[in-house]
Amino acid sequence: MKAADPRATRGEVEGAPTSETGVPRHDRDTEEPFVILAGDGPWPGSAVESLLRGRGYRLQSVRRIHELMNLVHADEPDLIVLGPSLKGGGEGLETCRTLREDQWLATTPILYLHQGGRAEAASALEAGAWGAVHCPPDPELFLARVKSAVQTKRQAHTAMHRGLIDPQTGCYNRAGLITRLAEEMLYARRRKEPLAVLMVALGPYPDGARPAETRDGPKSNYRMAAGLLRLGCRRSDILARYREMDFGVVAPATGHDGARKLVGRLFHAFDDSRVSENETEKVPALQPIVGVTVRSSWPTEEETAETLIAEASEALMSAKKWGLGYWIYDQETGQD
């Protein structure tokens, strides 16, 4: 595994934007592909591992079903090579079905290794495997299958990533916010962790003025806003531009007190009354108003990403209505 702390891994590799302008990282496209070899019998085993070792893959072998499930949720793999059985009650085809039904692994290919005939291969494909490989595998063909599967995963990740990014700020867009929040809700339920969602409106501006446009035009204002918000967020937080100068923040493993501290950091990032665009140009500071919804326990199965975004948006409207800087709604404790 890449890190002992699963959240640290997810936060740095594929989670929230990490640069000071809020640009999401693309580490998945440059790091070694992560391949899990899962099986209790001779396959995948040492023979398959020896084929892949030294060819640019990061390999992890597991023999028990609970080890496999823990690993795939701690560090999303580029490929799972699955044998016909695992210790702890893991029958290969059933495990394949379980993995394929997992939203977190929706685009992760599975290569199923077997020693049966056409019927078992067909069953594997029906269970959701990307391919079925008869063992012992032909080394050249197997390596080609692995390479093709990893490329498919990377291409799917890139296509999804591009469709979820706001081109003007480099942050996630509205669809990206919904997608990433749904993922974090799923993760929070599994880990039984709290979760907070913030909606941030930037304005009004001093004396009712809009920020002065730089030579880059309005895009510069959006980038500046994203950069200031990023200063107040943690590396694991997910930043998105929801509309115009409204942004959303998803804060994993964050309860009521943590949400209050996050709001404080966001306000602190905007404290300076003027922000330098370069040596001579300065624009008025933006004034954030924040609405927050918190799940101090964890989101329920019935709740959706849209549910939490709507609650945070209602909290934002309450803050505006009552002339407050922020409003926190906690399902367990009520509003703040």
VMD Tcl script that draws the C-alpha trace (Angstrom):
set ca {
  {0.00 0.00 0.00}
  {1.13 3.53 -0.64}
  {0.46 4.87 2.83}
  {-0.56 3.56 6.19}
  {-3.28 6.18 6.43}
  {-5.89 5.54 3.73}
  {-7.24 9.08 3.89}
  {-3.79 10.58 3.46}
  {-3.39 8.49 0.32}
  {-6.75 9.48 -1.10}
  {-6.31 13.13 -0.22}
  {-3.00 13.44 -2.00}
  {-3.53 11.20 -5.02}
  {-7.02 11.76 -6.32}
  {-8.85 13.93 -3.88}
  {-9.08 17.66 -3.42}
  {-7.16 20.17 -5.48}
  {-3.81 20.92 -3.87}
  {-2.19 23.85 -5.64}
  {-2.70 27.39 -4.42}
  {-5.03 28.08 -7.34}
  {-7.15 25.04 -6.57}
  {-6.00 22.92 -9.52}
  {-6.65 19.20 -9.02}
  {-3.64 16.92 -9.10}
  {-3.09 14.35 -11.86}
  {-0.76 12.03 -9.95}
  {-2.69 8.91 -11.04}
  {-1.58 9.46 -14.63}
  {2.13 9.58 -13.77}
  {2.59 7.13 -10.88}
  {3.11 3.38 -11.32}
  {-0.16 1.54 -12.02}
  {-1.40 -0.22 -8.89}
  {-2.29 -3.89 -9.47}
  {-3.82 -6.14 -6.80}
  {-3.26 -9.90 -7.06}
  {-6.04 -11.57 -5.08}
  {-6.32 -15.32 -4.55}
  {-5.71 -18.17 -2.12}
  {-4.82 -20.89 -4.62}
  {-1.96 -21.25 -7.10}
  {-3.47 -18.44 -9.21}
  {-2.67 -15.59 -9.39}
  {0.16 -16.65 -7.04}
  {3.90 -16.26 -7.49}
  {3.87 -17.25 -11.17}
  {1.71 -14.28 -12.15}
  {3.57 -12.00 -9.76}
  {6.88 -12.93 -11.38}
  {5.45 -12.07 -14.82}
  {4.47 -8.58 -13.70}
  {7.34 -7.72 -11.38}
  {9.88 -5.32 -12.83}
  {7.52 -4.11 -15.57}
  {6.50 -0.81 -14.01}
  {3.59 -2.00 -11.86}
  {3.11 -1.52 -8.13}
  {1.97 -4.94 -6.93}
  {0.13 -6.04 -3.79}
  {-0.85 -9.65 -3.09}
  {-3.75 -10.60 -0.78}
  {-5.12 -14.02 0.16}
  {-8.14 -13.13 2.33}
  {-11.42 -11.55 1.31}
  {-11.37 -8.92 4.09}
  {-7.83 -7.91 3.14}
  {-8.94 -7.37 -0.45}
  {-11.96 -5.25 0.51}
  {-9.91 -3.13 2.92}
  {-7.20 -2.60 0.33}
  {-9.42 -1.56 -2.58}
  {-11.09 1.10 -0.41}
  {-7.81 2.41 0.98}
  {-6.01 2.73 -2.34}
  {-8.07 2.48 -5.54}
  {-6.37 -0.01 -7.88}
  {-5.85 0.31 -11.62}
  {-6.44 -3.43 -12.03}
  {-7.53 -6.41 -9.91}
  {-6.24 -9.85 -10.94}
  {-8.64 -12.22 -9.19}
  {-8.27 -15.95 -8.59}
  {-11.11 -18.47 -8.13}
  {-10.99 -18.41 -4.31}
  {-9.88 -16.37 -1.28}
  {-9.60 -17.27 2.38}
  {-12.47 -16.19 4.59}
  {-15.34 -17.30 2.39}
  {-14.38 -15.55 -0.81}
  {-15.54 -17.58 -3.82}
  {-14.07 -16.01 -6.93}
  {-17.19 -15.34 -8.99}
  {-19.12 -14.03 -5.99}
  {-16.21 -11.79 -5.07}
  {-16.17 -10.54 -8.65}
  {-19.87 -9.62 -8.41}
  {-19.31 -7.84 -5.10}
  {-16.44 -5.79 -6.53}
  {-18.39 -4.88 -9.65}
  {-21.38 -3.65 -7.61}
  {-19.10 -1.37 -5.59}
  {-19.55 2.24 -6.75}
  {-16.00 3.03 -5.69}
  {-14.66 0.49 -8.21}
  {-17.03 1.25 -11.07}
  {-14.22 1.81 -13.61}
  {-11.68 -0.66 -12.21}
  {-11.11 -3.66 -14.56}
  {-11.00 -7.19 -13.15}
  {-9.09 -10.03 -14.80}
  {-10.45 -13.38 -13.60}
  {-8.01 -16.32 -13.59}
  {-9.47 -19.82 -13.86}
  {-8.69 -23.39 -14.87}
  {-12.18 -24.27 -16.09}
  {-13.69 -24.25 -19.54}
  {-15.78 -21.88 -21.62}
  {-18.67 -22.03 -19.15}
  {-16.54 -20.67 -16.28}
  {-15.11 -17.98 -18.52}
  {-18.63 -16.94 -19.53}
  {-19.72 -16.91 -15.88}
  {-16.81 -14.63 -15.02}
  {-17.79 -12.16 -17.73}
  {-21.41 -12.24 -16.55}
  {-20.17 -11.55 -13.00}
  {-18.52 -8.35 -14.22}
  {-14.97 -9.38 -15.07}
  {-13.25 -7.35 -17.77}
  {-11.64 -10.54 -19.06}
  {-11.25 -14.24 -18.20}
  {-7.80 -15.82 -18.46}
  {-7.24 -19.59 -18.50}
  {-4.30 -20.74 -16.38}
  {-1.48 -21.18 -16.81}
  {-1.65 -18.05 -18.97}
  {0.32 -17.41 -22.09}
  {2.90 -14.87 -20.81}
  {2.86 -12.60 -23.86}
  {-0.92 -12.53 -24.15}
  {-1.37 -12.07 -20.41}
  {1.00 -9.10 -20.29}
  {-0.83 -7.56 -23.24}
  {-4.18 -8.02 -21.44}
  {-2.82 -6.40 -18.28}
  {-1.41 -3.46 -20.22}
  {-4.68 -2.98 -22.10}
  {-6.74 -3.16 -18.88}
  {-4.58 -0.57 -17.12}
  {-4.74 1.74 -20.14}
  {-8.53 1.39 -20.16}
  {-8.68 2.37 -16.49}
  {-6.39 5.36 -17.01}
  {-8.37 6.56 -20.03}
  {-11.65 6.26 -18.12}
  {-10.15 8.21 -15.22}
  {-8.88 10.94 -17.55}
  {-12.19 11.22 -19.42}
  {-14.17 11.41 -16.18}
  {-11.70 13.89 -14.71}
  {-11.92 16.24 -17.70}
  {-15.70 16.21 -17.58}
  {-15.70 17.21 -13.90}
  {-13.32 20.19 -14.05}
  {-14.20 23.88 -14.35}
  {-11.86 25.25 -17.07}
  {-11.85 28.78 -15.66}
  {-10.53 27.86 -12.21}
  {-9.16 24.33 -12.55}
  {-11.39 23.29 -9.61}
  {-14.12 20.70 -9.85}
  {-17.32 21.92 -11.50}
  {-20.90 21.35 -10.34}
  {-20.99 17.80 -11.71}
  {-17.60 17.17 -10.12}
  {-18.87 18.35 -6.74}
  {-21.83 15.96 -6.89}
  {-19.66 13.05 -8.05}
  {-16.91 13.53 -5.47}
  {-19.41 14.16 -2.66}
  {-21.22 10.92 -3.50}
  {-17.88 9.10 -3.29}
  {-17.03 10.68 0.06}
  {-20.49 9.85 1.46}
  {-19.93 6.21 0.51}
  {-16.51 6.26 2.15}
  {-17.83 8.00 5.29}
  {-20.50 5.33 5.72}
  {-17.95 2.56 5.41}
  {-15.53 4.18 7.83}
  {-18.31 5.53 10.09}
  {-16.79 9.00 9.88}
  {-18.41 12.46 9.98}
  {-18.70 14.62 6.88}
  {-19.29 18.33 6.28}
  {-20.41 20.18 3.15}
  {-19.96 23.95 2.74}
  {-21.49 26.30 0.20}
  {-19.59 29.58 -0.05}
  {-20.95 32.74 -1.70}
  {-18.36 35.46 -2.39}
  {-19.81 38.96 -1.97}
  {-20.95 41.61 -1.37}
  {-17.89 43.65 -2.25}
  {-16.66 46.83 -0.54}
  {-18.93 49.78 -1.41}
  {-20.92 47.51 -3.71}
  {-18.09 47.40 -6.24}
  {-17.15 44.33 -8.24}
  {-13.48 43.25 -8.23}
  {-11.48 45.15 -10.80}
  {-10.84 43.07 -13.89}
  {-7.20 42.37 -14.69}
  {-5.87 41.96 -18.20}
  {-7.02 38.31 -18.00}
  {-10.62 39.46 -17.49}
  {-13.18 37.78 -15.20}
  {-11.30 34.47 -15.32}
  {-8.63 36.04 -13.13}
  {-11.23 36.86 -10.49}
  {-12.48 33.29 -10.46}
  {-8.94 31.93 -10.17}
  {-8.17 34.38 -7.38}
  {-11.30 33.31 -5.48}
  {-10.37 29.63 -5.88}
  {-6.85 30.36 -4.69}
  {-8.05 32.14 -1.56}
  {-10.47 29.34 -0.75}
  {-7.70 26.80 -1.20}
  {-5.63 28.65 1.40}
  {-8.32 27.93 3.99}
  {-8.86 24.29 3.02}
  {-6.94 21.17 3.99}
  {-5.27 18.96 1.40}
  {-8.04 16.38 1.80}
  {-10.87 18.90 1.26}
  {-12.56 18.97 -2.16}
  {-13.10 22.38 -3.74}
  {-15.60 23.03 -6.56}
  {-16.99 26.03 -8.39}
  {-20.76 25.61 -8.21}
  {-21.85 28.70 -10.13}
  {-20.27 32.09 -10.93}
  {-18.74 33.16 -7.59}
  {-20.37 30.39 -5.51}
  {-18.16 27.50 -4.45}
  {-18.66 24.20 -2.66}
  {-16.29 22.45 -0.26}
  {-16.52 18.81 0.83}
  {-14.66 18.20 4.10}
  {-14.08 14.49 4.82}
  {-13.82 13.27 8.44}
  {-15.13 16.64 9.67}
  {-17.73 17.02 12.44}
  {-19.34 20.11 13.96}
  {-16.22 21.50 15.66}
  {-14.07 20.76 12.63}
  {-16.56 22.53 10.36}
  {-16.50 25.61 12.59}
  {-12.68 25.64 12.44}
  {-12.77 25.27 8.65}
  {-15.12 28.24 8.36}
  {-12.70 30.23 10.52}
  {-9.79 29.33 8.24}
  {-11.78 30.39 5.18}
  {-12.59 33.76 6.72}
  {-8.96 34.18 7.74}
  {-7.88 33.58 4.13}
  {-10.08 36.54 3.06}
  {-9.11 38.83 5.95}
  {-6.71 41.00 3.95}
  {-8.69 44.00 2.67}
  {-6.83 44.07 -0.62}
  {-5.24 41.32 -2.68}
  {-2.31 41.98 -5.02}
  {-2.75 40.73 -8.57}
  {0.78 41.86 -9.50}
  {3.20 44.63 -8.54}
  {0.80 47.48 -9.42}
  {-2.75 46.12 -9.67}
  {-4.86 45.37 -6.61}
  {-8.47 44.28 -6.36}
  {-10.90 44.54 -3.43}
  {-11.01 41.50 -1.18}
  {-13.96 39.20 -1.59}
  {-16.33 38.74 1.32}
  {-17.37 35.10 1.95}
  {-20.72 34.00 3.35}
  {-20.83 30.32 4.27}
  {-23.60 27.76 4.70}
  {-22.67 24.40 6.21}
  {-24.38 21.07 6.73}
  {-22.74 18.48 8.98}
  {-23.22 14.78 9.52}
  {-21.53 14.36 12.91}
  {-22.06 10.60 12.75}
  {-22.12 9.72 9.04}
  {-24.52 10.05 6.09}
  {-27.36 7.54 5.95}
  {-27.96 5.14 3.06}
  {-31.05 7.12 2.03}
  {-29.21 10.44 1.67}
  {-27.74 11.58 -1.64}
  {-25.14 14.15 -2.59}
  {-27.93 16.43 -3.77}
  {-29.53 16.20 -0.30}
  {-26.44 17.54 1.46}
  {-25.80 20.22 -1.16}
  {-29.43 21.42 -0.79}
  {-29.07 21.56 3.01}
  {-25.83 23.54 2.78}
  {-27.46 25.89 0.25}
  {-30.39 26.44 2.63}
  {-27.93 27.20 5.44}
  {-26.24 29.72 3.13}
  {-29.60 31.40 2.44}
  {-30.25 31.59 6.20}
  {-26.88 33.26 6.73}
  {-27.71 35.82 4.04}
  {-31.23 36.38 5.37}
  {-30.04 37.12 8.90}
  {-26.94 39.05 7.89}
  {-24.54 36.46 9.34}
  {-21.13 35.41 8.13}
  {-22.02 31.73 8.36}
  {-24.74 29.30 9.38}
  {-24.06 25.70 10.39}
  {-26.78 23.08 10.26}
  {-26.02 19.89 12.19}
  {-28.62 17.15 11.82}
  {-27.94 15.96 15.37}
  {-27.64 19.28 17.21}
  {-29.65 21.67 15.05}
  {-28.41 24.95 13.61}
  {-25.44 26.78 15.06}
}
mol new
graphics top color blue
foreach p $ca { graphics top sphere $p radius 0.5 }
foreach p [lrange $ca 0 end-1] q [lrange $ca 1 end] { graphics top cylinder $p $q radius 0.2 }
display resetview
